[in-house]
């Protein structure tokens, strides 16, 4: 049985899958209302510039948004275009990002910029398959770019998003959440018909502010009345 058939069977026969199918609309409605008041504001969220979003996604890997913010601004002042970054040395970019740690980010950013210049005519690709060929770009980063830069209906999944879906719907993901096909399928089913980029941001912010790994703020959670984690 292939993975698609396995997922279909899971959502048809598993009690959690049945609960999932019947509660998606309410889940979306509650979180969308929460997002209208609580969505965080960062400059990379207020642009459709694929290059700027690509830079932000790379800097945000393993680093929280508040820490990245000043470096993001400085980075784009120093390298305002993809060609500027492609012409830079890894050492130069590494020095700029040194306070963030994780030197591999500088290497990947420069390598990706050079690859984009030579093989993609200096443009960020608009398909997941092509984005995944870039250094440092995994499924999460690729799909986040597709949704935010190109308004494509691409869901995202990281440990924070996985936690929301597992708790509310009573799903059980694999140990490595970002590779779990059932959780990826769940995020895809839950996508709204429009404003997918905003929906993805709502999930990220809700996981950071309310449905946290430790000491979740269940008392003020808009999902609490139907949450499997809280009520079972």
Secondary structure, DSSP 8 states (H G I E B T S, - for coil): --HHHHHHHHHHHSHHHHHHHHHHHHHHHHHHHHHHHH----GGGS---HHHHHHHHHHHTTS-HHHHHHHHHHHHHH--SHHHHHTS-HHHHHHHHGGG--THHHHHHHHHHHHHHHHSTTS--SSHHHHTTSTT--HHHHHHHHHHHH--------HHHHHHHHHHH-----SSGGG-HHHHHHHHHT--SS-HHHHHHHHHHHHHHTS-SSS--GGG-TTGGG-HHHH-
